[in-house]
């Protein structure tokens, strides 16, 4: 009787014909596999969105900014104060304004940032996303400009081409406010992969921006990058208080949460809720497994009764269906996880193929225009473990039902 439970479980698992598994078993396996596959795929996509938002966008923008009237010559003193905080990775001066870029008959509104490339690299990874040209080419004498690839395409320009920069004149004349304009040379094109930034941001040397806006070498503020971007709210409050001690000017602060915090939290919440809802598929599949086992118990009652008359204990009978359910669940999990990994790995190619067939762009209006995938094996392990646990839980009732079969009643009319 040592291996009788395993032997009979495998016998019930197999098909009576030439197939590997029985029809009822295959339906239960299919349901579990589909549930695991969808859950792995969807969580991988949601994790991908979170990763892309964090690594592509949140790493190219400052974690926090101190805004106020600061002279460019005063920046080094402010920087020294900020670096007394061990959580500060980098600090960079900047000038921010809105303007227009024109080339030929094309005109686009953009956010213009005046920066010092050496300092900007300490708070942003924009230099790592340069497709052509160089971010370090921003120099006062050259009047260079670095723009996004989508913006370059919309204006029909490339590296080495001229572009006119128009900003509102801060001076008020008799006829009102007129734009100031200056010709710049495109010296670099970046591609972050987020249309929101690639089509609406331009960088120039901070001294060029100061001249263009007549700011007399003053700056808009200081960008800061911290070791932990989620602590930026508390950190920047402490840092701005230290700056105020040395500088009597009034300052305000902004953080990445004001622009992207809601979106980041939405992705976090959606990932949890979607995973929770899709886990209902796993529960439904486990319930389908229980139904299949109950049907098998009812079908095999005469065999169970004969087995019990031959000396099989209730534990032996119970183990038969526990092992049977475990085999069905394990095979379904194996097929589902392998299929989920395969589809997740090639999901980008699948989506590109579907977009070509239907001639559409599925994510055209979102901050990322493609489906990012981040396969996390700890998530896959958790999904498989939880699925297997539910499969075992849902086999308890059928196995107990089989162990309560009364041989006398079943065989009375046989």
MOVENVEN-V594680 format. One record per residue. N is the residue number from 1. SS is DSSP state (2 for helix, 1 for strand, 0 for the rest). PSI is psi as a letter, one per 30 degrees, with the letter a starting at -180 (none if undefined). Layout:
<<N/SS/PSI> <N/SS/PSI>>
This chain:
<<1/0/g> <2/0/e> <3/0/g> <4/2/e> <5/2/e> <6/2/e> <7/2/e> <8/2/e> <9/2/e> <10/2/e> <11/2/e> <12/2/e> <13/2/e> <14/0/l> <15/0/l> <16/0/f> <17/0/b> <18/0/f> <19/0/l> <20/0/e> <21/0/l> <22/0/l> <23/2/e> <24/2/e> <25/2/e> <26/2/e> <27/2/e> <28/2/e> <29/2/e> <30/2/e> <31/2/e> <32/2/e> <33/2/e> <34/2/e> <35/2/e> <36/2/e> <37/2/e> <38/2/e> <39/2/e> <40/2/e> <41/2/e> <42/2/e> <43/2/e> <44/2/e> <45/2/e> <46/2/e> <47/2/e> <48/2/e> <49/2/e> <50/2/e> <51/2/e> <52/2/e> <53/2/e> <54/2/e> <55/2/e> <56/2/e> <57/2/e> <58/0/f> <59/0/f> <60/0/f> <61/0/l> <62/0/k> <63/0/e> <64/1/l> <65/1/k> <66/1/j> <67/1/k> <68/1/l> <69/1/j> <70/1/k> <71/1/k> <72/2/e> <73/2/f> <74/2/f> <75/2/e> <76/2/e> <77/2/e> <78/2/e> <79/2/e> <80/2/e> <81/2/e> <82/2/e> <83/0/f> <84/0/f> <85/0/j> <86/0/f> <87/0/f> <88/1/k> <89/1/e> <90/1/l> <91/1/k> <92/1/k> <93/1/l> <94/1/l> <95/1/k> <96/1/k> <97/1/l> <98/1/k> <99/1/a> <100/1/k> <101/1/k> <102/1/k> <103/1/j> <104/0/b> <105/0/g> <106/1/k> <107/1/k> <108/1/k> <109/1/k> <110/1/l> <111/1/k> <112/1/k> <113/1/k> <114/1/k> <115/1/l> <116/0/j> <117/2/e> <118/2/e> <119/2/e> <120/2/e> <121/0/f> <122/0/f> <123/0/f> <124/0/l> <125/0/g> <126/2/e> <127/2/f> <128/2/f> <129/2/g> <130/1/k> <131/1/e> <132/1/l> <133/1/a> <134/0/k> <135/2/e> <136/2/f> <137/2/f> <138/0/j> <139/0/l> <140/0/e> <141/0/f> <142/0/f> <143/0/h> <144/1/l> <145/1/k> <146/1/k> <147/1/l> <148/1/l> <149/2/e> <150/2/e> <151/2/e> <152/2/e> <153/2/e> <154/2/e> <155/2/f> <156/0/h> <157/0/l> <158/0/a> <159/0/k> <160/0/f> <161/0/l> <162/1/k> <163/1/k> <164/1/k> <165/1/k> <166/1/k> <167/1/l> <168/1/k> <169/0/k> <170/0/f> <171/0/k> <172/0/j> <173/1/a> <174/0/e> <175/0/g> <176/1/a> <177/0/k> <178/0/k> <179/1/k> <180/1/k> <181/1/k> <182/1/k> <183/1/k> <184/1/l> <185/1/k> <186/1/j> <187/1/g> <188/1/k> <189/1/k> <190/1/l> <191/0/j> <192/0/f> <193/0/g> <194/0/j> <195/2/e> <196/2/e> <197/2/e> <198/2/f> <199/0/g> <200/0/g> <201/1/k> <202/1/k> <203/1/k> <204/1/l> <205/1/k> <206/2/e> <207/2/e> <208/2/e> <209/2/e> <210/2/e> <211/2/e> <212/2/e> <213/2/g> <214/0/h> <215/0/g> <216/0/h> <217/0/g> <218/1/l> <219/1/l> <220/1/e> <221/1/a> <222/1/k> <223/1/k> <224/1/k> <225/1/k> <226/1/l> <227/0/e> <228/0/j> <229/2/f> <230/2/f> <231/2/g> <232/2/e> <233/2/e> <234/2/e> <235/2/e> <236/2/e> <237/2/e> <238/2/e> <239/2/e> <240/2/f> <241/2/e> <242/2/e> <243/2/e> <244/2/e> <245/2/e> <246/2/f> <247/0/k> <248/0/f> <249/0/l> <250/0/k> <251/1/l> <252/1/l> <253/1/l> <254/1/l> <255/1/l> <256/2/f> <257/2/f> <258/2/e> <259/2/e> <260/2/f> <261/2/e> <262/2/e> <263/2/e> <264/2/e> <265/2/e> <266/2/e> <267/2/e> <268/2/e> <269/2/e> <270/2/e> <271/2/e> <272/2/e> <273/2/e> <274/2/e> <275/2/e> <276/2/e> <277/2/e> <278/2/f> <279/2/f> <280/2/f> <281/2/e> <282/2/e> <283/2/e> <284/2/e> <285/2/e> <286/2/e> <287/2/e> <288/2/e> <289/2/e> <290/2/e> <291/2/e> <292/2/e> <293/2/e> <294/2/e> <295/2/e> <296/2/e> <297/2/e> <298/2/e> <299/2/e> <300/0/g> <301/2/e> <302/2/e> <303/2/e> <304/2/e> <305/2/e> <306/2/e> <307/2/e> <308/2/e> <309/2/f> <310/0/f> <311/0/g> <312/0/k> <313/0/l> <314/2/e> <315/2/e> <316/2/e> <317/2/e> <318/2/e> <319/2/f> <320/2/e> <321/2/f> <322/2/e> <323/2/e> <324/2/e> <325/2/e> <326/2/e> <327/2/e> <328/2/e> <329/2/e> <330/2/e> <331/2/e> <332/2/e> <333/2/e> <334/2/e> <335/2/e> <336/2/e> <337/2/e> <338/2/e> <339/2/e> <340/2/e> <341/2/e> <342/2/e> <343/2/e> <344/2/e> <345/2/e> <346/0/g> <347/2/e> <348/2/e> <349/2/e> <350/2/e> <351/2/e> <352/2/e> <353/2/e> <354/2/e> <355/2/e> <356/2/e> <357/2/e> <358/2/f> <359/0/h> <360/0/l> <361/0/j> <362/0/e> <363/0/h> <364/0/e> <365/0/g> <366/0/l> <367/0/f> <368/0/k> <369/0/g> <370/0/l> <371/0/j> <372/0/k> <373/0/k> <374/0/j> <375/0/j> <376/0/j> <377/2/f> <378/2/e> <379/2/e> <380/2/e> <381/2/e> <382/2/e> <383/2/e> <384/2/e> <385/2/e> <386/2/e> <387/2/e> <388/2/e> <389/2/e> <390/2/e> <391/2/e> <392/2/e> <393/2/e> <394/2/f> <395/2/f> <396/2/e> <397/2/e> <398/2/e> <399/2/e> <400/2/e> <401/2/e> <402/2/e> <403/2/f> <404/0/g> <405/0/k> <406/0/j> <407/2/e> <408/2/e> <409/2/e> <410/2/e> <411/2/g> <412/0/e> <413/0/g> <414/0/none>>
